[in-house]
């Protein structure tokens, strides 16, 4: 087993725990992000509002991805994402 595989195996439970916490407390985290963004925007006298809003949006998207890391397409939690489906139809002529 290589170093990368070893680290992946050890970090797997931590990733699952973070995903569970993001699912349980996502609304609180997003509220905190909004509050922090407003405080920073006020302190910078709205000079960087566009950048602050973009960063806040990206942080919220990351939280959403963490919260839904193991969801089924039908919305039930706990499953791995579906693997990509192979292309349909005959193989291309060479």
C-alpha positions in Angstrom: 0.0 0.0 0.0 1.4 3.4 -1.0 1.6 6.5 1.1 -1.3 8.1 -0.7 -3.5 5.0 -0.2 -2.5 4.9 3.5 -3.4 8.5 4.0 -6.7 8.1 2.2 -7.6 5.2 4.4 -6.8 7.1 7.6 -8.7 10.3 6.5 -11.8 8.5 5.3 -13.5 8.5 8.7 -12.7 12.1 9.2 -14.2 13.0 5.9 -17.4 11.2 6.8 -17.5 12.9 10.2 -17.1 16.4 8.5 -19.8 15.5 6.1 -22.2 14.5 8.9 -21.4 17.7 10.8 -22.0 19.8 7.7 -25.3 18.1 7.2 -26.4 18.6 10.8 -25.1 22.2 11.2 -25.0 23.6 7.7 -27.6 26.3 8.4 -25.6 27.6 11.4 -22.4 27.6 9.4 -24.0 29.5 6.5 -25.5 32.0 9.0 -22.0 32.5 10.5 -20.5 33.0 7.0 -23.1 35.7 6.3 -22.4 37.4 9.6 -18.6 37.3 9.0 -19.0 38.6 5.5 -21.1 41.5 6.7 -18.6 42.4 9.4 -15.7 42.3 7.0 -17.6 44.3 4.4 -18.5 46.9 7.0 -14.9 47.1 8.3 -13.5 47.6 4.7 -16.1 50.3 4.1 -17.7 48.2 1.3 -14.5 48.6 -0.8 -14.3 44.8 -1.5 -18.0 43.9 -1.5 -17.9 42.0 -4.8 -15.0 39.9 -3.6 -16.5 39.2 -0.2 -19.7 38.1 -1.8 -17.9 35.8 -4.2 -15.9 34.2 -1.5 -18.9 33.8 0.7 -20.8 32.1 -2.2 -17.9 29.7 -2.8 -17.7 28.8 0.9 -21.5 28.1 1.0 -21.2 25.9 -2.1 -18.4 24.0 -0.5 -20.5 23.4 2.6 -23.3 22.2 0.4 -21.0 19.8 -1.3 -19.7 18.5 2.0 -23.2 18.1 3.4 -24.3 16.1 0.3 -21.1 14.1 -0.2 -22.7 10.7 0.2 -26.3 11.3 -0.9 -28.2 9.2 -3.4 -29.7 10.9 -6.4 -33.1 10.3 -4.8 -32.1 12.3 -1.7 -31.5 9.5 0.8 -28.2 9.9 2.7 -25.4 7.4 3.2 -24.4 6.1 -0.2 -21.4 6.7 -2.5 -22.0 8.8 -5.6 -23.0 6.9 -8.7 -20.1 5.9 -11.0 -20.2 7.4 -14.5 -22.3 5.4 -17.0 -20.6 4.1 -20.2 -21.6 5.6 -23.5 -24.5 4.0 -25.2 -24.6 2.8 -28.8 -22.3 1.1 -31.1 -18.5 1.7 -30.9 -17.1 4.3 -33.4 -15.9 3.0 -36.7 -12.2 3.3 -37.1 
